[in-house]
Amino acid sequence: MNDISPAADWTRWPAPAKLNLFLRIPGRRADGYHLLQTVFRLLDWGDTIHLRPRTDGRVVRHGGSTAGVDEADDLTVRAAKLLQIEANGTQGVDIAVEKRIPVGGGFGGGSSDAATVLVALDALWGASLGLDRLAALGLRLGADVPVFVRGDNAWAEGVGEHLTPVELPPAWYLLADPGVHVPTAALFQAPELTRDAAPATMRDFISGGPLGNAFEPVLRRREPAVEAVFAALAQVGTPHLTGSGSGCFVEFATRESAEAALAALPPGLAVWLAAGAARSPLHVAVEASFT
């Protein structure tokens, strides 16, 4: 990868990961898309996006592909090109992604990377489209992109685009990556997937009821690696699945309790700690740089 230091005119922006604290499927739309209910929790940990504006109008990805994705299909490249069109812009950008979020784990890495490009590049180019227009662009890239664009922990419905900000208490999370990736489309087609769950309410979530994740029993039954991680995490707390990916987590009220749980786990697991964020680190960084 080229020199991406500030001295080489690169800027760096957080692309935070997310958790789905629960995920239900209460039905489908007429067009076949599944309706979802979830609460998105943003984390103070994730990828880093490096951006360097260009004057020639080109959008150039540096550092090679992520998980074999061609440059034309890369969500960060597509996000930059969508923003160019929406803003009628003539500027370009160099993009480099510093990956930490596991690909296909349900932690929202690709969606967050795309949202960071939209939000940070909107500021760097001086486009000033506003969050509503940026979120609409993000939805064209993926259902999870708008929550990262808006930057709040949120109750989500529809296909994930109807967002209501929620305040969540401070928390720490023990995260685990079983190392398997099952395509989301295949999981949505699973005959054993519950697609008609009773709709949940925000009161149900606040009361701490067991809302669950519709994909958890499917993945635990189909993927021994996921079941093994659940069994290990159950020794230190209550494990949950995030999104439709294989990533798992356990929530703790304090860093000390999360660290104690991490220390108690057997060796050989891909596990790490992250704090919940009250607000997206991306928005904090953009405001600090441009206000």
Phi and psi restraints in degrees (value plus and minus 20) as a CYANA .aco file:
   2 ASN   PHI     -83.4   -43.4
   2 ASN   PSI     147.4   187.4
   3 ASP   PHI     -82.6   -42.6
   3 ASP   PSI      96.9   136.9
   4 ILE   PHI    -131.8   -91.8
   4 ILE   PSI       8.4    48.4
   5 SER   PHI     -97.6   -57.6
   5 SER   PSI     137.1   177.1
   6 PRO   PHI     -74.9   -34.9
   6 PRO   PSI     -51.2   -11.2
   7 ALA   PHI     -83.8   -43.8
   7 ALA   PSI     -42.5    -2.5
   8 ALA   PHI    -115.0   -75.0
   8 ALA   PSI      -1.3    38.7
   9 ASP   PHI      52.9    92.9
   9 ASP   PSI      -2.8    37.2
  10 TRP   PHI    -106.8   -66.8
  10 TRP   PSI     125.9   165.9
  11 THR   PHI    -133.0   -93.0
  11 THR   PSI     136.3   176.3
  12 ARG   PHI    -145.0  -105.0
  12 ARG   PSI     119.9   159.9
  13 TRP   PHI    -158.2  -118.2
  13 TRP   PSI     117.6   157.6
  14 PRO   PHI     -89.6   -49.6
  14 PRO   PSI     124.8   164.8
  15 ALA   PHI    -146.3  -106.3
  15 ALA   PSI      68.0   108.0
  16 PRO   PHI     -90.5   -50.5
  16 PRO   PSI     128.3   168.3
  17 ALA   PHI     -97.4   -57.4
  17 ALA   PSI     149.9   189.9
  18 LYS   PHI    -156.2  -116.2
  18 LYS   PSI     142.0   182.0
  19 LEU   PHI    -142.1  -102.1
  19 LEU   PSI     129.0   169.0
  20 ASN   PHI    -117.9   -77.9
  20 ASN   PSI      91.2   131.2
  21 LEU   PHI     -90.8   -50.8
  21 LEU   PSI     -42.3    -2.3
  22 PHE   PHI    -176.4  -136.4
  22 PHE   PSI     149.1   189.1
  23 LEU   PHI    -175.9  -135.9
  23 LEU   PSI      95.3   135.3
  24 ARG   PHI    -139.1   -99.1
  24 ARG   PSI     133.6   173.6
  25 ILE   PHI    -140.9  -100.9
  25 ILE   PSI      78.6   118.6
  26 PRO   PHI    -106.1   -66.1
  26 PRO   PSI     -21.7    18.3
  27 GLY   PHI     143.5   183.5
  27 GLY   PSI    -185.0  -145.0
  28 ARG   PHI    -152.3  -112.3
  28 ARG   PSI     134.1   174.1
  29 ARG   PHI     -99.5   -59.5
  29 ARG   PSI     148.9   188.9
  30 ALA   PHI     -81.2   -41.2
  30 ALA   PSI     -47.5    -7.5
  31 ASP   PHI    -105.8   -65.8
  31 ASP   PSI     -15.2    24.8
  32 GLY   PHI      77.0   117.0
  32 GLY   PSI     -34.9     5.1
  33 TYR   PHI     -86.6   -46.6
  33 TYR   PSI     119.5   159.5
  34 HIS   PHI     -96.6   -56.6
  34 HIS   PSI     117.7   157.7
  35 LEU   PHI    -104.8   -64.8
  35 LEU   PSI     119.1   159.1
  36 LEU   PHI    -143.6  -103.6
  36 LEU   PSI     136.2   176.2
  37 GLN   PHI    -153.8  -113.8
  37 GLN   PSI     113.2   153.2
  38 THR   PHI    -180.5  -140.5
  38 THR   PSI     145.9   185.9
  39 VAL   PHI    -138.1   -98.1
  39 VAL   PSI     102.5   142.5
  40 PHE   PHI    -107.5   -67.5
  40 PHE   PSI     107.2   147.2
  41 ARG   PHI    -132.8   -92.8
  41 ARG   PSI      98.2   138.2
  42 LEU   PHI    -101.1   -61.1
  42 LEU   PSI     129.2   169.2
  43 LEU   PHI    -134.6   -94.6
  43 LEU   PSI     134.1   174.1
  44 ASP   PHI    -110.4   -70.4
  44 ASP   PSI      30.9    70.9
  45 TRP   PHI    -185.2  -145.2
  45 TRP   PSI     126.9   166.9
  46 GLY   PHI     146.1   186.1
  46 GLY   PSI    -174.3  -134.3
  47 ASP   PHI    -101.6   -61.6
  47 ASP   PSI     150.4   190.4
  48 THR   PHI    -145.5  -105.5
  48 THR   PSI     110.1   150.1
  49 ILE   PHI    -124.2   -84.2
  49 ILE   PSI     107.4   147.4
  50 HIS   PHI    -124.8   -84.8
  50 HIS   PSI     108.4   148.4
  51 LEU   PHI    -147.4  -107.4
  51 LEU   PSI     122.6   162.6
  52 ARG   PHI    -161.1  -121.1
  52 ARG   PSI      88.2   128.2
  53 PRO   PHI     -79.6   -39.6
  53 PRO   PSI     124.3   164.3
  54 ARG   PHI    -138.4   -98.4
  54 ARG   PSI     137.3   177.3
  55 THR   PHI    -121.4   -81.4
  55 THR   PSI     -21.6    18.4
  56 ASP   PHI    -119.6   -79.6
  56 ASP   PSI     -16.5    23.5
  57 GLY   PHI      61.6   101.6
  57 GLY   PSI     -22.9    17.1
  58 ARG   PHI    -103.3   -63.3
  58 ARG   PSI     126.0   166.0
  59 VAL   PHI    -130.3   -90.3
  59 VAL   PSI      95.3   135.3
  60 VAL   PHI    -145.6  -105.6
  60 VAL   PSI     104.8   144.8
  61 ARG   PHI    -110.7   -70.7
  61 ARG   PSI     115.0   155.0
  62 HIS   PHI    -132.9   -92.9
  62 HIS   PSI     132.5   172.5
  63 GLY   PHI      71.9   111.9
  63 GLY   PSI     -12.1    27.9
  64 GLY   PHI      64.4   104.4
  64 GLY   PSI    -199.9  -159.9
  65 SER   PHI    -106.1   -66.1
  65 SER   PSI     140.8   180.8
  66 THR   PHI    -127.4   -87.4
  66 THR   PSI     100.6   140.6
  67 ALA   PHI      35.4    75.4
  67 ALA   PSI      15.6    55.6
  68 GLY   PHI      53.0    93.0
  68 GLY   PSI      -0.3    39.7
  69 VAL   PHI    -102.2   -62.2
  69 VAL   PSI     107.4   147.4
  70 ASP   PHI     -84.9   -44.9
  70 ASP   PSI     132.7   172.7
  71 GLU   PHI     -77.8   -37.8
  71 GLU   PSI     -59.2   -19.2
  72 ALA   PHI     -85.6   -45.6
  72 ALA   PSI     -45.7    -5.7
  73 ASP   PHI    -116.8   -76.8
  73 ASP   PSI     -26.1    13.9
  74 ASP   PHI     -83.1   -43.1
  74 ASP   PSI     108.5   148.5
  75 LEU   PHI     -82.6   -42.6
  75 LEU   PSI     -51.8   -11.8
  76 THR   PHI     -88.7   -48.7
  76 THR   PSI     -59.9   -19.9
  77 VAL   PHI     -86.6   -46.6
  77 VAL   PSI     -65.1   -25.1
  78 ARG   PHI     -82.0   -42.0
  78 ARG   PSI     -58.0   -18.0
  79 ALA   PHI     -82.9   -42.9
  79 ALA   PSI     -64.9   -24.9
  80 ALA   PHI     -83.1   -43.1
  80 ALA   PSI     -60.6   -20.6
  81 LYS   PHI     -90.8   -50.8
  81 LYS   PSI     -56.7   -16.7
  82 LEU   PHI     -82.1   -42.1
  82 LEU   PSI     -62.1   -22.1
  83 LEU   PHI     -84.7   -44.7
  83 LEU   PSI     -60.5   -20.5
  84 GLN   PHI     -74.7   -34.7
  84 GLN   PSI     -67.7   -27.7
  85 ILE   PHI     -86.5   -46.5
  85 ILE   PSI     -66.5   -26.5
  86 GLU   PHI     -83.8   -43.8
  86 GLU   PSI     -55.8   -15.8
  87 ALA   PHI    -112.7   -72.7
  87 ALA   PSI     -19.4    20.6
  88 ASN   PHI      32.1    72.1
  88 ASN   PSI      21.9    61.9
  89 GLY   PHI    -110.9   -70.9
  89 GLY   PSI     136.8   176.8
  90 THR   PHI    -133.6   -93.6
  90 THR   PSI     -24.7    15.3
  91 GLN   PHI     -99.2   -59.2
  91 GLN   PSI     139.2   179.2
  92 GLY   PHI    -140.5  -100.5
  92 GLY   PSI    -189.4  -149.4
  93 VAL   PHI    -181.2  -141.2
  93 VAL   PSI     124.6   164.6
  94 ASP   PHI    -113.8   -73.8
  94 ASP   PSI     118.4   158.4
  95 ILE   PHI    -148.5  -108.5
  95 ILE   PSI     110.6   150.6
  96 ALA   PHI    -153.1  -113.1
  96 ALA   PSI     115.1   155.1
  97 VAL   PHI    -132.4   -92.4
  97 VAL   PSI     104.8   144.8
  98 GLU   PHI    -118.9   -78.9
  98 GLU   PSI      80.1   120.1
  99 LYS   PHI    -103.5   -63.5
  99 LYS   PSI     112.5   152.5
 100 ARG   PHI    -148.4  -108.4
 100 ARG   PSI     -52.5   -12.5
 101 ILE   PHI     -92.9   -52.9
 101 ILE   PSI     105.7   145.7
 102 PRO   PHI     -80.9   -40.9
 102 PRO   PSI     117.8   157.8
 103 VAL   PHI     -93.2   -53.2
 103 VAL   PSI     112.0   152.0
 104 GLY   PHI      56.2    96.2
 104 GLY   PSI      -4.8    35.2
 105 GLY   PHI    -114.5   -74.5
 105 GLY   PSI     -22.6    17.4
 106 GLY   PHI      64.6   104.6
 106 GLY   PSI      -9.4    30.6
 107 PHE   PHI    -112.3   -72.3
 107 PHE   PSI     -19.0    21.0
 108 GLY   PHI      60.7   100.7
 108 GLY   PSI       3.5    43.5
 109 GLY   PHI     -79.5   -39.5
 109 GLY   PSI     -72.5   -32.5
 110 GLY   PHI     -83.1   -43.1
 110 GLY   PSI     -61.1   -21.1
 111 SER   PHI     -85.0   -45.0
 111 SER   PSI     -62.0   -22.0
 112 SER   PHI     -87.2   -47.2
 112 SER   PSI     -60.0   -20.0
 113 ASP   PHI     -78.9   -38.9
 113 ASP   PSI     -64.3   -24.3
 114 ALA   PHI     -83.9   -43.9
 114 ALA   PSI     -63.0   -23.0
 115 ALA   PHI     -83.6   -43.6
 115 ALA   PSI     -58.7   -18.7
 116 THR   PHI     -84.0   -44.0
 116 THR   PSI     -59.8   -19.8
 117 VAL   PHI     -81.1   -41.1
 117 VAL   PSI     -65.8   -25.8
 118 LEU   PHI     -80.7   -40.7
 118 LEU   PSI     -70.0   -30.0
 119 VAL   PHI     -92.1   -52.1
 119 VAL   PSI     -67.1   -27.1
 120 ALA   PHI     -90.5   -50.5
 120 ALA   PSI     -60.3   -20.3
 121 LEU   PHI     -91.6   -51.6
 121 LEU   PSI     -51.9   -11.9
 122 ASP   PHI     -77.0   -37.0
 122 ASP   PSI     -60.0   -20.0
 123 ALA   PHI     -94.9   -54.9
 123 ALA   PSI     -63.8   -23.8
 124 LEU   PHI     -84.9   -44.9
 124 LEU   PSI     -57.6   -17.6
 125 TRP   PHI    -102.7   -62.7
 125 TRP   PSI     -29.7    10.3
 126 GLY   PHI      49.7    89.7
 126 GLY   PSI       7.2    47.2
 127 ALA   PHI     -93.0   -53.0
 127 ALA   PSI     -58.3   -18.3
 128 SER   PHI      33.9    73.9
 128 SER   PSI      28.9    68.9
 129 LEU   PHI     -93.1   -53.1
 129 LEU   PSI     -46.0    -6.0
 130 GLY   PHI      69.7   109.7
 130 GLY   PSI     135.8   175.8
 131 LEU   PHI     -86.0   -46.0
 131 LEU   PSI     -53.7   -13.7
 132 ASP   PHI     -82.8   -42.8
 132 ASP   PSI     -67.1   -27.1
 133 ARG   PHI     -88.9   -48.9
 133 ARG   PSI     -58.3   -18.3
 134 LEU   PHI     -86.3   -46.3
 134 LEU   PSI     -58.9   -18.9
 135 ALA   PHI     -85.6   -45.6
 135 ALA   PSI     -57.6   -17.6
 136 ALA   PHI     -83.9   -43.9
 136 ALA   PSI     -59.9   -19.9
 137 LEU   PHI     -83.2   -43.2
 137 LEU   PSI     -62.8   -22.8
 138 GLY   PHI     -80.9   -40.9
 138 GLY   PSI     -57.9   -17.9
 139 LEU   PHI     -82.8   -42.8
 139 LEU   PSI     -48.0    -8.0
 140 ARG   PHI     -89.9   -49.9
 140 ARG   PSI     -39.6     0.4
 141 LEU   PHI    -113.9   -73.9
 141 LEU   PSI     -47.2    -7.2
 142 GLY   PHI     150.9   190.9
 142 GLY   PSI     131.1   171.1
 143 ALA   PHI     -85.2   -45.2
 143 ALA   PSI     -47.1    -7.1
 144 ASP   PHI    -106.7   -66.7
 144 ASP   PSI     -30.9     9.1
 145 VAL   PHI     -84.8   -44.8
 145 VAL   PSI     -60.9   -20.9
 146 PRO   PHI     -77.6   -37.6
 146 PRO   PSI     -56.2   -16.2
 147 VAL   PHI     -85.3   -45.3
 147 VAL   PSI     -55.0   -15.0
 148 PHE   PHI     -92.3   -52.3
 148 PHE   PSI     -55.0   -15.0
 149 VAL   PHI     -83.3   -43.3
 149 VAL   PSI     -64.6   -24.6
 150 ARG   PHI     -96.0   -56.0
 150 ARG   PSI     -51.6   -11.6
 151 GLY   PHI      64.1   104.1
 151 GLY   PSI      -4.5    35.5
 152 ASP   PHI    -137.2   -97.2
 152 ASP   PSI     127.1   167.1
 153 ASN   PHI     -79.4   -39.4
 153 ASN   PSI     121.3   161.3
 154 ALA   PHI    -172.6  -132.6
 154 ALA   PSI     126.3   166.3
 155 TRP   PHI    -100.9   -60.9
 155 TRP   PSI     110.8   150.8
 156 ALA   PHI    -147.5  -107.5
 156 ALA   PSI     122.2   162.2
 157 GLU   PHI    -158.5  -118.5
 157 GLU   PSI    -193.0  -153.0
 158 GLY   PHI      52.5    92.5
 158 GLY   PSI    -153.0  -113.0
 159 VAL   PHI    -115.4   -75.4
 159 VAL   PSI      -5.4    34.6
 160 GLY   PHI      92.5   132.5
 160 GLY   PSI     -19.1    20.9
 161 GLU   PHI    -115.5   -75.5
 161 GLU   PSI     -36.6     3.4
 162 HIS   PHI    -108.6   -68.6
 162 HIS   PSI      84.1   124.1
 163 LEU   PHI    -134.0   -94.0
 163 LEU   PSI     114.8   154.8
 164 THR   PHI    -144.1  -104.1
 164 THR   PSI      95.0   135.0
 165 PRO   PHI     -77.2   -37.2
 165 PRO   PSI     121.2   161.2
 166 VAL   PHI    -152.7  -112.7
 166 VAL   PSI     127.6   167.6
 167 GLU   PHI    -113.0   -73.0
 167 GLU   PSI     108.0   148.0
 168 LEU   PHI    -136.3   -96.3
 168 LEU   PSI     125.2   165.2
 169 PRO   PHI     -89.0   -49.0
 169 PRO   PSI     137.7   177.7
 170 PRO   PHI     -76.8   -36.8
 170 PRO   PSI     123.4   163.4
 171 ALA   PHI    -178.6  -138.6
 171 ALA   PSI     136.4   176.4
 172 TRP   PHI    -138.3   -98.3
 172 TRP   PSI     131.1   171.1
 173 TYR   PHI    -149.7  -109.7
 173 TYR   PSI     114.1   154.1
 174 LEU   PHI    -112.5   -72.5
 174 LEU   PSI      95.2   135.2
 175 LEU   PHI    -125.3   -85.3
 175 LEU   PSI     127.6   167.6
 176 ALA   PHI    -160.2  -120.2
 176 ALA   PSI     121.2   161.2
 177 ASP   PHI    -137.6   -97.6
 177 ASP   PSI      86.8   126.8
 178 PRO   PHI     -87.8   -47.8
 178 PRO   PSI     -34.7     5.3
 179 GLY   PHI      65.0   105.0
 179 GLY   PSI      -4.4    35.6
 180 VAL   PHI    -139.2   -99.2
 180 VAL   PSI     133.3   173.3
 181 HIS   PHI    -155.5  -115.5
 181 HIS   PSI      92.1   132.1
 182 VAL   PHI    -125.1   -85.1
 182 VAL   PSI     103.7   143.7
 183 PRO   PHI     -74.5   -34.5
 183 PRO   PSI     116.5   156.5
 184 THR   PHI     -77.2   -37.2
 184 THR   PSI     -60.0   -20.0
 185 ALA   PHI     -78.7   -38.7
 185 ALA   PSI     -58.6   -18.6
 186 ALA   PHI     -86.5   -46.5
 186 ALA   PSI     -57.4   -17.4
 187 LEU   PHI     -89.0   -49.0
 187 LEU   PSI     -59.8   -19.8
 188 PHE   PHI     -83.6   -43.6
 188 PHE   PSI     -45.6    -5.6
 189 GLN   PHI    -109.2   -69.2
 189 GLN   PSI     -24.3    15.7
 190 ALA   PHI     -81.2   -41.2
 190 ALA   PSI     106.9   146.9
 191 PRO   PHI     -83.3   -43.3
 191 PRO   PSI     -45.9    -5.9
 192 GLU   PHI    -107.0   -67.0
 192 GLU   PSI     -20.6    19.4
 193 LEU   PHI     -89.4   -49.4
 193 LEU   PSI     112.1   152.1
 194 THR   PHI     -98.8   -58.8
 194 THR   PSI      94.1   134.1
 195 ARG   PHI    -131.5   -91.5
 195 ARG   PSI     -17.0    23.0
 196 ASP   PHI    -152.0  -112.0
 196 ASP   PSI      19.9    59.9
 197 ALA   PHI     -85.3   -45.3
 197 ALA   PSI     128.2   168.2
 198 ALA   PHI     -82.3   -42.3
 198 ALA   PSI     112.2   152.2
 199 PRO   PHI     -77.3   -37.3
 199 PRO   PSI     116.3   156.3
 200 ALA   PHI    -110.2   -70.2
 200 ALA   PSI     141.3   181.3
 201 THR   PHI    -139.2   -99.2
 201 THR   PSI     143.2   183.2
 202 MET   PHI     -82.6   -42.6
 202 MET   PSI     -51.0   -11.0
 203 ARG   PHI     -83.8   -43.8
 203 ARG   PSI     -58.3   -18.3
 204 ASP   PHI     -79.0   -39.0
 204 ASP   PSI     -62.9   -22.9
 205 PHE   PHI     -87.1   -47.1
 205 PHE   PSI     -67.0   -27.0
 206 ILE   PHI     -82.7   -42.7
 206 ILE   PSI     -54.9   -14.9
 207 SER   PHI     -93.5   -53.5
 207 SER   PSI     -29.5    10.5
 208 GLY   PHI      62.9   102.9
 208 GLY   PSI       0.2    40.2
 209 GLY   PHI     -85.5   -45.5
 209 GLY   PSI     136.0   176.0
 210 PRO   PHI     -98.1   -58.1
 210 PRO   PSI      66.4   106.4
 211 LEU   PHI    -101.6   -61.6
 211 LEU   PSI     -49.0    -9.0
 212 GLY   PHI      52.7    92.7
 212 GLY   PSI    -197.2  -157.2
 213 ASN   PHI    -150.5  -110.5
 213 ASN   PSI     101.4   141.4
 214 ALA   PHI     -78.7   -38.7
 214 ALA   PSI     -47.6    -7.6
 215 PHE   PHI    -105.9   -65.9
 215 PHE   PSI     -33.2     6.8
 216 GLU   PHI     -81.2   -41.2
 216 GLU   PSI     -72.6   -32.6
 217 PRO   PHI     -83.2   -43.2
 217 PRO   PSI     -51.6   -11.6
 218 VAL   PHI     -85.3   -45.3
 218 VAL   PSI     -69.6   -29.6
 219 LEU   PHI     -88.9   -48.9
 219 LEU   PSI     -59.1   -19.1
 220 ARG   PHI     -84.7   -44.7
 220 ARG   PSI     -52.9   -12.9
 221 ARG   PHI     -96.7   -56.7
 221 ARG   PSI     -55.2   -15.2
 222 ARG   PHI    -108.9   -68.9
 222 ARG   PSI     -47.5    -7.5
 223 GLU   PHI    -140.3  -100.3
 223 GLU   PSI      84.9   124.9
 224 PRO   PHI     -76.9   -36.9
 224 PRO   PSI     -52.4   -12.4
 225 ALA   PHI     -85.2   -45.2
 225 ALA   PSI     -57.2   -17.2
 226 VAL   PHI     -88.1   -48.1
 226 VAL   PSI     -64.7   -24.7
 227 GLU   PHI     -81.2   -41.2
 227 GLU   PSI     -58.2   -18.2
 228 ALA   PHI     -86.0   -46.0
 228 ALA   PSI     -60.7   -20.7
 229 VAL   PHI     -86.7   -46.7
 229 VAL   PSI     -60.9   -20.9
 230 PHE   PHI     -78.8   -38.8
 230 PHE   PSI     -62.8   -22.8
 231 ALA   PHI     -83.3   -43.3
 231 ALA   PSI     -60.1   -20.1
 232 ALA   PHI     -87.5   -47.5
 232 ALA   PSI     -66.0   -26.0
 233 LEU   PHI     -87.0   -47.0
 233 LEU   PSI     -47.7    -7.7
 234 ALA   PHI     -84.0   -44.0
 234 ALA   PSI     -36.3     3.7
 235 GLN   PHI     -91.7   -51.7
 235 GLN   PSI     -40.2    -0.2
 236 VAL   PHI    -142.5  -102.5
 236 VAL   PSI     -22.2    17.8
 237 GLY   PHI     151.4   191.4
 237 GLY   PSI    -180.4  -140.4
 238 THR   PHI    -123.5   -83.5
 238 THR   PSI      89.5   129.5
 239 PRO   PHI     -99.3   -59.3
 239 PRO   PSI     131.0   171.0
 240 HIS   PHI    -156.6  -116.6
 240 HIS   PSI     136.4   176.4
 241 LEU   PHI    -115.3   -75.3
 241 LEU   PSI     124.9   164.9
 242 THR   PHI    -127.7   -87.7
 242 THR   PSI     115.0   155.0
 243 GLY   PHI      37.7    77.7
 243 GLY   PSI    -167.6  -127.6
 244 SER   PHI    -124.2   -84.2
 244 SER   PSI     -10.1    29.9
 245 GLY   PHI    -110.8   -70.8
 245 GLY   PSI    -195.1  -155.1
 246 SER   PHI    -111.4   -71.4
 246 SER   PSI     -25.2    14.8
 247 GLY   PHI     -84.6   -44.6
 247 GLY   PSI     122.3   162.3
 248 CYS   PHI    -145.6  -105.6
 248 CYS   PSI     139.7   179.7
 249 PHE   PHI    -173.6  -133.6
 249 PHE   PSI     137.5   177.5
 250 VAL   PHI    -148.3  -108.3
 250 VAL   PSI     114.3   154.3
 251 GLU   PHI    -115.5   -75.5
 251 GLU   PSI     121.7   161.7
 252 PHE   PHI    -153.7  -113.7
 252 PHE   PSI     130.8   170.8
 253 ALA   PHI     -96.4   -56.4
 253 ALA   PSI     -47.5    -7.5
 254 THR   PHI    -154.3  -114.3
 254 THR   PSI     138.9   178.9
 255 ARG   PHI     -84.3   -44.3
 255 ARG   PSI     -57.9   -17.9
 256 GLU   PHI     -82.1   -42.1
 256 GLU   PSI     -62.3   -22.3
 257 SER   PHI     -90.1   -50.1
 257 SER   PSI     -54.5   -14.5
 258 ALA   PHI     -86.9   -46.9
 258 ALA   PSI     -61.6   -21.6
 259 GLU   PHI     -85.1   -45.1
 259 GLU   PSI     -58.4   -18.4
 260 ALA   PHI     -84.2   -44.2
 260 ALA   PSI     -60.0   -20.0
 261 ALA   PHI     -85.5   -45.5
 261 ALA   PSI     -62.0   -22.0
 262 LEU   PHI     -80.2   -40.2
 262 LEU   PSI     -62.0   -22.0
 263 ALA   PHI     -88.0   -48.0
 263 ALA   PSI     -44.8    -4.8
 264 ALA   PHI    -105.6   -65.6
 264 ALA   PSI     -30.3     9.7
 265 LEU   PHI     -96.7   -56.7
 265 LEU   PSI     131.8   171.8
 266 PRO   PHI     -88.6   -48.6
 266 PRO   PSI     133.4   173.4
 267 PRO   PHI     -88.3   -48.3
 267 PRO   PSI     140.5   180.5
 268 GLY   PHI      78.5   118.5
 268 GLY   PSI     -27.6    12.4
 269 LEU   PHI    -108.6   -68.6
 269 LEU   PSI     125.6   165.6
 270 ALA   PHI    -106.8   -66.8
 270 ALA   PSI      69.4   109.4
 271 VAL   PHI    -151.2  -111.2
 271 VAL   PSI     131.3   171.3
 272 TRP   PHI    -180.3  -140.3
 272 TRP   PSI     151.1   191.1
 273 LEU   PHI    -131.6   -91.6
 273 LEU   PSI     129.9   169.9
 274 ALA   PHI    -171.7  -131.7
 274 ALA   PSI     127.3   167.3
 275 ALA   PHI    -112.2   -72.2
 275 ALA   PSI     126.3   166.3
 276 GLY   PHI     -90.0   -50.0
 276 GLY   PSI     125.5   165.5
 277 ALA   PHI    -124.9   -84.9
 277 ALA   PSI     118.0   158.0
 278 ALA   PHI     -92.4   -52.4
 278 ALA   PSI     -46.3    -6.3
 279 ARG   PHI    -174.1  -134.1
 279 ARG   PSI     134.4   174.4
 280 SER   PHI     -79.8   -39.8
 280 SER   PSI     109.2   149.2
 281 PRO   PHI     -77.9   -37.9
 281 PRO   PSI     -47.5    -7.5
 282 LEU   PHI     -82.4   -42.4
 282 LEU   PSI     -68.2   -28.2
 283 HIS   PHI     -87.0   -47.0
 283 HIS   PSI     -55.9   -15.9
 284 VAL   PHI     -81.2   -41.2
 284 VAL   PSI     -63.3   -23.3
 285 ALA   PHI     -87.2   -47.2
 285 ALA   PSI     -63.0   -23.0
 286 VAL   PHI     -84.3   -44.3
 286 VAL   PSI     -64.1   -24.1
 287 GLU   PHI     -84.6   -44.6
 287 GLU   PSI     -57.5   -17.5
 288 ALA   PHI     -86.2   -46.2
 288 ALA   PSI     -49.7    -9.7
 289 SER   PHI    -108.5   -68.5
 289 SER   PSI     -45.6    -5.6
 290 PHE   PHI    -144.5  -104.5
 290 PHE   PSI     -10.9    29.1
